[in-house]
Amino acid sequence: MKISKLAKVGVVSTAAALLLAACGSSKSASSSNQVLNWDETAELPTMDLSTATDVVSFNTLNNTMEGLYRIGKDSKITPGIATKTSVSKDGLTYTFDLRKDAKWSNGDKVTAKDFVYSWQRTVNPKTGSQYAFLFDGIKNANDVLEGKKPVTDLGIKAEGDYKLVVTLDKQVPYFKLLMGFPVFFPQNQKVVEKYGDKYGTASKYMVYNGPFKLTKWTGSNLSWTLAKNDNYWDKKDVKLSAINVKVNKSTSTSFNLYQSGKLDATPLSVEQAKQVKNQKDYVVRKDASTFYFQYNQEKDIDGVKAFQNQKIRQAISLVINRKQFVNKVLGSGTVATGLVSAGLASNNGKDFSAAANNGDGVTYDVKKAQKLWAEGLKELGVSSLNFSILSDDTDGAKKSTEFLQSAIETNLKGAKVTTANVPFKTRINRTNKGDFDIVLSAWGADFSDPISFLDLFTSDNANNAGKWSNQQYDELIAKSKNEDANDPDKRWNDLVQAQQILMGEEGISPIYNKNTPWLVKTKVKGIIYNTAGVNYNFKDAYIQE
């Protein structure tokens, strides 16, 4: 899932998970003052779950909508709309019995037909969902996406209002985790059709079936509220009456608001973290996310497609001192050893990031970089390259692009680098349109499996904005999903080899895995934070008086 620079306040599941500030007293919440004042560092782009791609949208959807399951503490499946799940012996048919007391915020019943409509809408090629690739494995999904079959052939059907049957083409090891991810949540067809192009563009153009409902969001403002949803089936267990969210792109601003009691949580800059790291309200959020360079291989740079040249890409990566960047610029996080973040998945006791790390793509070697750069320029027939690095407009993003700009210009003769720091929504739109030279992208795992990262860089994936392409890579990813899907060791090896190819060709340049220091008021209890997927589940949160 796409995340904002130094701002992943939210995404499905890794081996490790944190319960944010939830330790301590089990004292029940008071009925008064159950309002959480929350910080966000990027604007909310959309509430249309069929087209959402970013962490802010998915976190908001996760708390205002609900699917068959919810993702609980330690990424465990907890009850959602489904009350019972039956799986056929061959693992290809899932039958879900749905609760009869689930309602939309407008009073409509939530039925199996809402899931059928939602899934069909998302995989419909006309919708243009960048997340439709997650439906791979559901019967006929790929044929529907390619326009070869109608959406009605998708392997999902309603048997009455409260029974949903899903048929797979092949076993999907992480299928239940997917069901807790917002892309698979239901949608109210009547509401979608009523609002048309306005659907999901403001809080009033939506209905909600989760613990909260979104209010006060105009589609472009920098604050909104999640108000308790009185039509939610389990409203008796929802303690918060409201979550007030305010976007602060500067940690100086959010820190001051926290200190004055106007915020209950704030991310921290390097300097701030050093000052407060011994306080009892200090927490570190580990994150199954990776920040990386994508190189636009289709765009002309000074009259040549410079980033199709592997040596140019390698040279840029080799001059980035990732250790210095993490320690001095970020003050948190870890150096990336590849695309897949450390701690996400393991096999036979070995972490994937270690198994797939052969040193390619993340080494710091200025001499080698300068040699490759000179050779690359010669092959391109130019003596210099002028290009821009695109990123977000937060304080942290600006410091990051300044560091990266300096590293490239200082060490690579003829490199002239500008920076473009724009609002998160703009960065996402420009990336999707291919309107960039290099973009500092970020991805958070949607579930605890390497495929959640590696799927991105298959040739036809909508998230492969730089258009890197390798046939062997595509074949290995396909094998992991098909003939090797039920052989854990073979599948693991497919994915390890795929990452090694990606890194060997410098298809992208991983830079770091994110950890973020925060201050969270000790009175805030019960928030569930998971390192991958949708990070935040506020359903059980409360303010301890």
C-alpha positions as CSV (number, residue, x, y, z in Angstrom):
1,M,0.0,0.0,0.0
2,K,1.2,3.4,-0.9
3,I,2.3,5.5,2.1
4,S,3.2,9.1,2.7
5,K,6.8,10.0,3.3
6,L,7.6,9.6,7.0
7,A,3.8,9.4,7.5
8,K,2.6,5.9,7.5
9,V,-0.1,6.3,10.1
10,G,-1.6,3.1,9.2
11,V,-1.6,-0.4,6.6
12,V,-2.3,-6.1,6.6
13,S,0.1,-8.1,8.7
14,T,3.6,-9.1,9.6
15,A,5.1,-11.6,12.0
16,A,5.6,-8.9,14.5
17,A,2.9,-6.5,15.7
18,L,2.6,-3.8,18.3
19,L,-0.3,-2.9,20.6
20,L,0.0,0.8,20.7
21,A,0.0,2.2,24.2
22,A,-2.5,-0.5,25.2
23,C,-0.6,-2.0,28.0
24,G,-1.4,-1.2,31.6
25,S,-4.6,-0.7,33.5
26,S,-7.7,-2.6,32.3
27,K,-9.8,0.1,34.0
28,S,-12.9,0.6,31.9
29,A,-13.4,3.8,30.0
30,S,-15.5,6.6,31.5
31,S,-18.6,7.4,29.5
32,S,-17.5,11.0,29.2
33,N,-14.6,12.6,27.3
34,Q,-14.2,9.6,25.0
35,V,-12.6,11.7,22.2
36,L,-9.3,10.9,20.7
37,N,-7.4,13.7,19.0
38,W,-5.2,12.1,16.4
39,D,-2.4,13.4,14.2
40,E,-2.1,12.6,10.5
41,T,0.8,13.7,8.3
42,A,-0.9,13.5,4.9
43,E,-4.3,14.4,3.4
44,L,-7.0,11.9,2.7
45,P,-7.2,11.2,-1.0
46,T,-10.3,9.1,-1.4
47,M,-12.8,6.9,0.4
48,D,-13.7,4.8,-2.6
49,L,-12.3,1.4,-1.6
50,S,-12.2,0.3,-5.2
51,T,-9.7,2.9,-6.2
52,A,-7.9,3.7,-2.9
53,T,-4.1,2.9,-2.9
54,D,-2.7,4.7,0.1
55,V,-2.3,4.2,3.8
56,V,-4.4,7.2,4.9
57,S,-7.4,6.0,2.9
58,F,-7.1,2.4,4.0
59,N,-6.7,3.3,7.6
60,T,-9.8,5.5,7.4
61,L,-11.7,2.8,5.5
62,N,-10.6,0.2,8.1
63,N,-12.3,2.1,10.9
64,T,-15.4,3.3,9.1
65,M,-16.1,0.1,7.1
66,E,-16.0,-3.6,7.8
67,G,-15.5,-6.8,5.8
68,L,-16.0,-10.4,6.5
69,Y,-13.3,-10.2,9.2
70,R,-11.4,-7.5,11.2
71,I,-7.7,-7.7,11.8
72,G,-7.0,-7.8,15.5
73,K,-4.0,-7.8,17.7
74,D,-0.9,-9.5,16.3
75,S,-2.7,-9.6,12.9
76,K,-5.2,-12.3,14.1
77,I,-8.5,-12.7,12.4
78,T,-11.4,-11.4,14.6
79,P,-15.2,-11.3,13.9
80,G,-16.6,-8.9,11.2
81,I,-19.6,-9.4,9.1
82,A,-19.0,-13.2,8.8
83,T,-20.2,-15.3,11.8
84,K,-19.1,-18.6,10.4
85,T,-16.7,-19.8,7.7
86,S,-16.7,-23.2,6.0
87,V,-13.9,-24.3,3.6
88,S,-14.2,-27.2,1.2
89,K,-11.7,-30.1,1.4
90,D,-9.8,-28.9,-1.7
91,G,-9.5,-25.4,-0.2
92,L,-11.2,-23.8,-3.2
93,T,-14.6,-22.9,-1.9
94,Y,-15.3,-20.6,1.1
95,T,-18.8,-20.3,2.4
96,F,-19.5,-17.4,4.7
97,D,-22.6,-17.1,6.9
98,L,-23.2,-13.4,7.5
99,R,-24.7,-11.7,10.6
100,K,-28.2,-10.5,10.2
101,D,-27.8,-7.4,12.5
102,A,-25.2,-5.6,10.3
103,K,-26.4,-2.2,8.9
104,W,-25.2,0.7,6.9
105,S,-25.1,4.1,8.5
106,N,-28.2,5.0,6.5
107,G,-30.1,2.1,8.0
108,D,-29.9,-0.3,5.0
109,K,-29.1,-3.9,5.8
110,V,-25.6,-5.2,4.9
111,T,-26.1,-8.3,2.8
112,A,-24.1,-10.8,0.7
113,K,-25.1,-8.9,-2.4
114,D,-23.1,-5.9,-1.1
115,F,-20.0,-8.0,-1.2
116,V,-20.8,-9.3,-4.7
117,Y,-21.4,-5.8,-6.0
118,S,-18.2,-4.4,-4.4
119,W,-15.9,-7.2,-5.7
120,Q,-17.3,-7.0,-9.2
121,R,-17.0,-3.2,-9.2
122,T,-13.3,-3.4,-8.1
123,V,-12.3,-6.0,-10.7
124,N,-14.2,-4.3,-13.5
125,P,-11.6,-2.9,-15.9
126,K,-13.6,0.3,-16.2
127,T,-13.0,1.0,-12.5
128,G,-9.3,1.1,-13.0
129,S,-8.5,-0.3,-9.6
130,Q,-4.7,-0.5,-8.9
131,Y,-5.5,-3.1,-6.2
132,A,-7.5,-5.5,-8.3
133,F,-4.4,-7.6,-8.6
134,L,-5.1,-8.9,-5.1
135,F,-8.1,-10.8,-6.5
136,D,-5.7,-13.1,-8.3
137,G,-6.7,-16.6,-7.3
138,I,-10.4,-15.9,-7.1
139,K,-12.1,-17.8,-10.0
140,N,-12.0,-15.9,-13.3
141,A,-10.6,-12.7,-11.7
142,N,-7.7,-12.4,-14.1
143,D,-10.0,-13.0,-17.1
144,V,-12.4,-10.4,-15.9
145,L,-9.6,-7.9,-15.4
146,E,-8.3,-8.5,-18.9
147,G,-11.8,-8.0,-20.3
148,K,-12.1,-11.6,-21.4
149,K,-15.1,-12.4,-19.2
150,P,-17.9,-10.3,-17.7
151,V,-17.8,-9.3,-14.1
152,T,-20.6,-11.6,-13.3
153,D,-18.2,-14.6,-13.9
154,L,-16.1,-13.6,-10.9
155,G,-16.1,-16.4,-8.3
156,I,-18.4,-14.8,-5.8
157,K,-22.1,-15.3,-5.4
158,A,-24.8,-14.5,-2.9
159,E,-27.1,-17.3,-1.8
160,G,-29.9,-15.2,-0.3
161,D,-29.1,-12.2,1.9
162,Y,-26.8,-13.8,4.4
163,K,-24.8,-16.5,2.7
164,L,-21.7,-15.7,0.5
165,V,-19.9,-18.2,-1.5
166,V,-16.4,-17.6,-2.9
167,T,-14.7,-19.9,-5.4
168,L,-11.0,-19.9,-6.1
169,D,-9.0,-21.1,-9.1
170,K,-6.2,-22.1,-6.8
171,Q,-5.4,-22.2,-3.1
172,V,-4.4,-18.8,-1.7
173,P,-2.4,-19.3,1.5
174,Y,-3.2,-15.8,2.8
175,F,-6.8,-15.7,1.7
176,K,-8.3,-15.0,5.2
177,L,-5.9,-12.1,5.8
178,L,-7.1,-10.6,2.5
179,M,-10.7,-10.7,3.7
180,G,-9.7,-8.2,6.5
181,F,-8.3,-5.8,3.9
182,P,-10.5,-2.9,2.8
183,V,-10.4,-3.7,-0.9
184,F,-12.5,-6.8,-0.1
185,F,-15.1,-4.9,2.0
186,P,-18.7,-4.5,0.8
187,Q,-20.2,-1.5,-0.9
188,N,-23.8,-0.3,-1.0
189,Q,-24.8,-0.3,-4.7
190,K,-27.7,2.1,-4.2
191,V,-25.3,4.7,-2.7
192,V,-22.5,4.2,-5.2
193,E,-25.0,4.7,-8.1
194,K,-26.7,7.6,-6.4
195,Y,-23.6,9.7,-6.0
196,G,-21.8,8.5,-9.2
197,D,-18.5,10.4,-9.7
198,K,-18.9,12.0,-6.3
199,Y,-18.9,8.7,-4.5
200,G,-16.0,8.6,-2.0
201,T,-14.9,12.2,-2.6
202,A,-16.3,13.6,0.6
203,S,-17.8,12.2,3.8
204,K,-21.4,13.0,2.8
205,Y,-21.1,11.0,-0.4
206,M,-20.7,7.7,1.4
207,V,-22.3,5.3,3.8
208,Y,-20.5,3.3,6.4
209,N,-20.9,-0.1,8.1
210,G,-17.9,0.0,10.5
211,P,-17.4,1.2,14.1
212,F,-17.2,4.8,13.0
213,K,-18.5,7.0,10.3
214,L,-16.5,9.7,8.6
215,T,-17.7,13.3,9.0
216,K,-16.5,16.8,8.3
217,W,-14.3,15.8,5.3
218,T,-14.9,17.9,2.2
219,G,-12.4,16.0,0.0
220,S,-9.7,18.6,0.3
221,N,-9.6,19.8,3.9
222,L,-6.9,18.9,6.3
223,S,-9.1,17.7,9.2
224,W,-12.0,15.3,9.6
225,T,-13.8,13.3,12.3
226,L,-14.6,9.6,12.8
227,A,-17.8,9.7,14.8
228,K,-19.2,6.6,16.5
229,N,-21.6,4.8,14.2
230,D,-24.8,4.1,16.1
231,N,-25.9,1.6,13.4
232,Y,-22.8,-0.6,13.9
233,W,-23.7,-4.1,14.9
234,D,-21.2,-4.1,17.8
235,K,-21.7,-0.5,18.9
236,K,-21.9,-1.5,22.6
237,D,-18.1,-2.4,22.5
238,V,-17.1,0.9,20.8
239,K,-16.0,3.2,23.6
240,L,-14.8,6.3,21.7
241,S,-17.4,8.8,20.7
242,A,-15.2,10.5,18.2
243,I,-11.7,10.6,16.7
244,N,-10.7,14.1,15.6
245,V,-8.0,13.9,12.9
246,K,-5.8,16.8,12.0
247,V,-3.2,16.8,9.3
248,N,0.1,18.4,10.4
249,K,2.9,18.1,7.8
250,S,5.4,19.6,10.3
251,T,6.4,17.6,13.4
252,S,7.2,20.9,15.0
253,T,3.5,21.9,14.7
254,S,2.2,18.5,15.9
255,F,4.6,18.4,18.8
256,N,3.5,21.8,20.0
257,L,-0.1,20.7,19.7
258,Y,0.7,17.6,21.7
259,Q,2.5,19.5,24.4
260,S,-0.5,21.9,24.7
261,G,-3.0,19.0,25.0
262,K,-4.6,19.5,21.7
263,L,-3.3,16.2,20.3
264,D,-3.1,12.8,21.9
265,A,-0.3,11.5,19.6
266,T,2.4,12.9,17.4
267,P,5.2,11.5,15.3
268,L,8.7,12.9,16.1
269,S,11.6,14.3,14.2
270,V,15.1,13.0,14.9
271,E,15.9,15.9,17.3
272,Q,12.6,15.5,19.1
273,A,13.0,11.8,19.6
274,K,16.4,12.3,21.1
275,Q,14.9,14.7,23.6
276,V,12.0,12.6,24.8
277,K,13.0,9.0,24.2
278,N,13.1,8.3,28.0
279,Q,9.6,9.5,28.6
280,K,6.8,7.0,29.4
281,D,4.7,8.2,26.5
282,Y,7.4,7.5,24.0
283,V,6.8,4.6,21.6
284,V,8.4,3.3,18.4
285,R,6.2,2.1,15.6
286,K,7.8,-0.7,13.6
287,D,6.5,-0.8,10.0
288,A,6.5,-3.5,7.3
289,S,7.2,-0.9,4.7
290,T,10.0,0.0,2.4
291,F,11.0,3.4,0.8
292,Y,12.6,3.1,-2.6
293,F,13.5,5.0,-5.7
294,Q,11.5,4.2,-8.9
295,Y,13.1,5.3,-12.1
296,N,10.9,6.3,-15.0
297,Q,12.2,4.2,-17.8
298,E,9.7,5.6,-20.4
299,K,10.5,9.3,-20.0
300,D,13.1,11.2,-22.0
301,I,15.8,12.8,-19.8
302,D,17.8,15.3,-21.8
303,G,16.6,13.6,-25.0
304,V,17.5,10.1,-24.0
305,K,15.7,7.4,-21.9
306,A,18.4,7.6,-19.3
307,F,16.8,5.3,-16.8
308,Q,16.6,2.4,-19.1
309,N,20.4,2.2,-18.7
310,Q,21.1,-0.2,-15.8
311,K,24.5,1.4,-15.1
312,I,22.9,4.8,-14.5
313,R,20.4,3.3,-12.1
314,Q,23.1,1.4,-10.3
315,A,25.4,4.4,-10.0
316,I,22.7,6.5,-8.4
317,S,22.0,3.7,-5.9
318,L,25.7,3.2,-5.1
319,V,26.2,6.8,-4.0
320,I,23.5,6.6,-1.3
321,N,25.0,6.1,2.1
322,R,21.9,4.5,3.6
323,K,23.4,4.0,7.0
324,Q,24.2,7.7,7.3
325,F,20.8,8.6,5.9
326,V,18.9,6.5,8.4
327,N,21.0,7.7,11.4
328,K,21.4,11.4,10.6
329,V,18.4,12.3,8.5
330,L,15.7,9.9,9.8
331,G,17.0,9.1,13.3
332,S,14.9,5.9,13.1
333,G,14.3,3.0,10.7
334,T,16.7,0.5,9.3
335,V,18.7,0.2,6.2
336,A,16.8,-1.7,3.5
337,T,18.5,-4.9,2.3
338,G,16.0,-5.4,-0.5
339,L,12.4,-4.6,-1.4
340,V,10.8,-6.9,1.1
341,S,11.1,-5.5,4.6
342,A,12.9,-7.3,7.4
343,G,10.7,-9.3,9.7
344,L,7.8,-9.7,7.3
345,A,8.1,-13.4,6.7
346,S,10.3,-16.4,7.4
347,N,10.8,-20.0,6.2
348,N,12.6,-22.7,8.2
349,G,13.7,-20.0,10.7
350,K,15.3,-17.7,8.1
351,D,14.0,-14.2,7.5
352,F,13.1,-13.5,3.8
353,S,15.1,-10.3,3.7
354,A,18.3,-12.2,4.8
355,A,17.6,-15.1,2.4
356,A,17.2,-12.8,-0.6
357,N,20.0,-10.4,0.2
358,N,23.1,-10.9,-2.0
359,G,24.3,-7.4,-1.6
360,D,22.9,-6.1,-4.9
361,G,21.0,-2.9,-5.1
362,V,21.8,-1.5,-1.6
363,T,25.6,-1.2,-1.5
364,Y,27.5,2.0,-0.8
365,D,30.5,2.3,-3.2
366,V,31.3,5.7,-4.6
367,K,34.2,4.5,-6.8
368,K,32.2,1.8,-8.5
369,A,29.3,4.3,-8.9
370,Q,31.5,6.8,-10.7
371,K,32.9,4.2,-13.1
372,L,29.4,2.9,-13.9
373,W,28.1,6.5,-14.3
374,A,30.8,7.4,-16.8
375,E,30.1,4.2,-18.7
376,G,26.4,4.8,-18.7
377,L,26.7,8.4,-19.9
378,K,29.0,7.2,-22.7
379,E,26.5,4.5,-23.8
380,L,23.7,7.1,-23.8
381,G,25.8,9.6,-25.8
382,V,25.5,12.4,-23.3
383,S,27.9,14.2,-20.9
384,S,25.4,15.1,-18.2
385,L,21.9,14.4,-17.0
386,N,19.3,16.8,-15.5
387,F,16.6,15.2,-13.5
388,S,14.3,15.7,-10.6
389,I,13.4,13.7,-7.5
390,L,9.7,13.7,-6.6
391,S,8.5,13.3,-3.1
392,D,6.1,14.6,-0.5
393,D,6.0,18.0,1.1
394,T,6.5,17.0,4.7
395,D,9.5,18.2,6.7
396,G,10.9,14.7,6.7
397,A,10.5,14.3,3.0
398,K,12.2,17.6,2.2
399,K,15.2,16.6,4.4
400,S,15.3,13.2,2.6
401,T,15.3,14.6,-0.9
402,E,17.9,17.2,0.1
403,F,20.2,14.4,1.3
404,L,19.7,12.3,-1.8
405,Q,20.1,15.3,-4.1
406,S,23.4,16.1,-2.4
407,A,24.7,12.5,-2.5
408,I,24.1,12.3,-6.3
409,E,25.4,15.7,-7.3
410,T,28.4,15.5,-5.1
411,N,29.6,12.1,-6.3
412,L,28.4,11.8,-9.9
413,K,29.9,14.3,-12.4
414,G,27.4,15.8,-14.7
415,A,24.4,15.0,-12.5
416,K,22.2,18.0,-12.0
417,V,19.4,17.2,-9.6
418,T,16.3,19.2,-8.6
419,T,13.7,18.3,-6.0
420,A,10.0,18.4,-6.3
421,N,8.2,18.2,-2.9
422,V,4.5,18.2,-3.4
423,P,1.4,17.2,-1.4
424,F,0.9,13.4,-0.9
425,K,-2.2,13.3,-3.1
426,T,-0.3,15.1,-5.9
427,R,2.7,12.8,-5.6
428,I,0.4,9.8,-5.9
429,N,-1.3,11.2,-8.9
430,R,1.9,12.2,-10.6
431,T,3.4,8.8,-9.9
432,N,0.4,7.0,-11.4
433,K,0.5,9.1,-14.5
434,G,4.3,8.6,-15.0
435,D,4.9,12.3,-14.5
436,F,8.3,12.0,-12.8
437,D,11.9,11.3,-13.4
438,I,12.7,9.6,-10.1
439,V,10.1,9.2,-7.4
440,L,10.8,8.3,-3.8
441,S,8.0,5.8,-3.4
442,A,6.9,3.8,-0.4
443,W,5.0,0.6,0.0
444,G,3.6,-1.0,3.1
445,A,2.8,-4.7,3.1
446,D,-0.9,-5.6,2.8
447,F,-0.4,-9.0,4.5
448,S,2.5,-10.9,5.9
449,D,3.9,-12.5,2.8
450,P,6.7,-11.4,0.4
451,I,4.3,-11.4,-2.5
452,S,2.7,-8.3,-1.1
453,F,5.9,-6.4,-2.1
454,L,7.1,-8.5,-5.1
455,D,3.9,-8.5,-7.0
456,L,4.3,-4.8,-7.5
457,F,7.1,-5.1,-10.1
458,T,5.6,-7.6,-12.5
459,S,5.5,-6.0,-15.9
460,D,1.8,-5.3,-16.0
461,N,1.2,-4.3,-12.3
462,A,-0.4,-0.8,-12.1
463,N,2.0,0.1,-9.2
464,N,5.1,-0.5,-11.4
465,A,5.2,3.2,-12.2
466,G,8.8,3.1,-13.5
467,K,7.9,0.3,-16.0
468,W,10.9,-1.9,-15.2
469,S,10.3,-5.3,-16.8
470,N,11.9,-8.7,-16.7
471,Q,10.4,-11.8,-18.2
472,Q,12.2,-14.2,-15.7
473,Y,10.9,-12.1,-12.8
474,D,7.4,-12.3,-14.1
475,E,7.7,-16.1,-14.6
476,L,8.9,-16.6,-11.0
477,I,6.1,-14.6,-9.5
478,A,3.6,-16.5,-11.6
479,K,5.1,-19.8,-10.5
480,S,4.8,-18.8,-6.8
481,K,1.1,-18.2,-7.4
482,N,0.4,-21.3,-9.4
483,E,2.3,-24.6,-9.7
484,D,4.4,-23.8,-6.6
485,A,1.6,-22.2,-4.5
486,N,1.1,-25.3,-2.3
487,D,4.8,-26.1,-1.9
488,P,6.2,-23.7,0.7
489,D,9.8,-24.3,0.0
490,K,9.5,-24.0,-3.8
491,R,7.4,-21.0,-3.5
492,W,9.9,-19.4,-1.1
493,N,12.7,-20.1,-3.6
494,D,10.7,-18.5,-6.4
495,L,10.3,-15.3,-4.4
496,V,13.9,-15.2,-3.3
497,Q,15.1,-15.5,-6.8
498,A,12.6,-12.9,-8.0
499,Q,13.9,-10.3,-5.5
500,Q,17.5,-11.1,-6.4
501,I,16.7,-10.4,-10.1
502,L,15.0,-7.1,-9.2
503,M,18.0,-6.0,-7.1
504,G,20.6,-7.3,-9.6
505,E,19.1,-5.1,-12.3
506,E,18.4,-2.2,-10.0
507,G,14.8,-2.2,-11.1
508,I,14.3,0.0,-8.1
509,S,16.6,1.2,-5.4
510,P,15.5,0.3,-1.8
511,I,16.6,2.8,0.7
512,Y,15.2,2.1,4.1
513,N,12.5,0.3,6.2
514,K,10.5,2.5,8.4
515,N,10.3,2.8,12.1
516,T,8.7,5.9,13.5
517,P,9.1,7.4,17.0
518,W,5.9,8.8,18.5
519,L,4.6,10.3,21.7
520,V,1.2,8.9,22.7
521,K,-0.6,10.0,25.8
522,T,-0.6,7.2,28.4
523,K,-4.4,7.7,28.8
524,V,-4.9,6.3,25.3
525,K,-5.6,2.6,25.6
526,G,-6.7,-0.3,23.4
527,I,-5.5,0.9,20.0
528,I,-4.4,-2.1,18.0
529,Y,-1.4,-1.4,15.7
530,N,-0.1,-4.0,13.2
531,T,3.1,-3.5,11.3
532,A,1.7,-4.6,7.9
533,G,-1.6,-4.3,6.2
534,V,-4.0,-1.7,7.7
535,N,-2.1,-0.6,10.8
536,Y,-4.7,0.9,12.9
537,N,-7.8,-0.6,14.4
538,F,-9.6,1.9,16.8
539,K,-12.6,-0.3,17.5
540,D,-11.5,-1.2,21.0
541,A,-9.7,2.1,21.9
542,Y,-10.7,4.3,24.8
543,I,-9.5,7.1,26.9
544,Q,-8.7,6.1,30.5
545,E,-9.8,8.9,32.9
